[in-house]
């Protein structure tokens, strides 16, 4: 049988899960999406799809497409296989954002991005298991509550400003506040409060039986170098690893401070990642 590219259907679920599970650390985001939403978008959700490359009927690579190109995420597969999927999608897909293994993201950008991206960041994926954790904890880290949202918004805004160089509250305040509130209601945001002030936040970006990926870790500049990030990263890692096999965290290659914190807590650096924003 020849090499083919197909949009994946529910009948491909087991094949996709098996492909992603070959490298669970670098596929945690896609494993979380698959477990939470399935392989095809339910009617209540915005459109998304998975596309796969088949070689003699065997699935060898996959690409998640959300929001008509608003977020495109490749599996941790051979970049040339990802490139075949990208070429097949080029006529119908406008890439707006992508993140994943650098070589695979590069393949997507070559086929799907016209001109120079607005932002391109090299990242490192750090991961940890329970056996690797150091002695860092802060039991006062807690789940965020709905009444925290007005104080939480500046931290969420600060993270996006630093990482993505954009201001979500200036661009679309209503939508962004709704997203922050939704994460709180889904019990995905943890905060540290001191003296009535929120001094740290972190989100669970995705979660599945294979592990979870943390994102949005942020300490306001005025409260940095006080140990909050180290203790709180250790706390949430210990909490989640009581029921999950592994955690992952993406760190900008330029952010030596966060990389040091991750290593101190027990995280190990994995492969190079790339984040690209086209618009």
PESUL-V663234 format. One record per residue. N is the residue number from 1. PSI is psi as a letter, one per 30 degrees, with the letter a starting at -180 (* if undefined). Layout:
BEGIN
N	PSI
N	PSI
END
This chain:
BEGIN
1	k
2	l
3	k
4	l
5	k
6	l
7	k
8	k
9	l
10	f
11	f
12	g
13	e
14	e
15	e
16	e
17	e
18	e
19	e
20	e
21	f
22	f
23	i
24	e
25	e
26	f
27	g
28	e
29	e
30	e
31	e
32	e
33	e
34	e
35	e
36	e
37	f
38	a
39	f
40	k
41	k
42	l
43	f
44	f
45	l
46	l
47	k
48	l
49	l
50	k
51	k
52	l
53	k
54	k
55	j
56	h
57	f
58	k
59	k
60	f
61	l
62	l
63	k
64	k
65	j
66	k
67	h
68	h
69	f
70	e
71	k
72	k
73	j
74	l
75	l
76	i
77	l
78	k
79	e
80	e
81	e
82	e
83	e
84	e
85	e
86	e
87	e
88	f
89	f
90	e
91	f
92	f
93	k
94	j
95	k
96	f
97	k
98	l
99	k
100	a
101	k
102	e
103	e
104	e
105	e
106	e
107	e
108	e
109	e
110	e
111	f
112	f
113	k
114	k
115	a
116	k
117	l
118	e
119	k
120	k
121	k
122	k
123	l
124	k
125	j
126	k
127	l
128	k
129	l
130	e
131	f
132	f
133	k
134	a
135	g
136	k
137	l
138	j
139	f
140	f
141	k
142	l
143	k
144	k
145	l
146	e
147	f
148	f
149	e
150	e
151	f
152	e
153	e
154	e
155	e
156	e
157	e
158	e
159	e
160	e
161	e
162	e
163	e
164	f
165	h
166	l
167	j
168	f
169	f
170	e
171	e
172	i
173	e
174	e
175	e
176	e
177	e
178	e
179	e
180	e
181	e
182	e
183	e
184	e
185	f
186	g
187	h
188	f
189	k
190	k
191	l
192	k
193	k
194	k
195	h
196	g
197	k
198	k
199	g
200	k
201	l
202	k
203	l
204	j
205	e
206	l
207	k
208	a
209	f
210	f
211	a
212	l
213	k
214	l
215	l
216	g
217	k
218	k
219	k
220	k
221	e
222	f
223	g
224	l
225	g
226	g
227	g
228	e
229	e
230	e
231	e
232	e
233	e
234	e
235	e
236	e
237	e
238	e
239	e
240	e
241	f
242	f
243	f
244	l
245	f
246	l
247	l
248	l
249	k
250	k
251	k
252	k
253	f
254	f
255	i
256	e
257	e
258	e
259	e
260	e
261	e
262	e
263	e
264	e
265	f
266	g
267	k
268	k
269	k
270	b
271	l
272	k
273	l
274	k
275	k
276	k
277	k
278	e
279	*
END
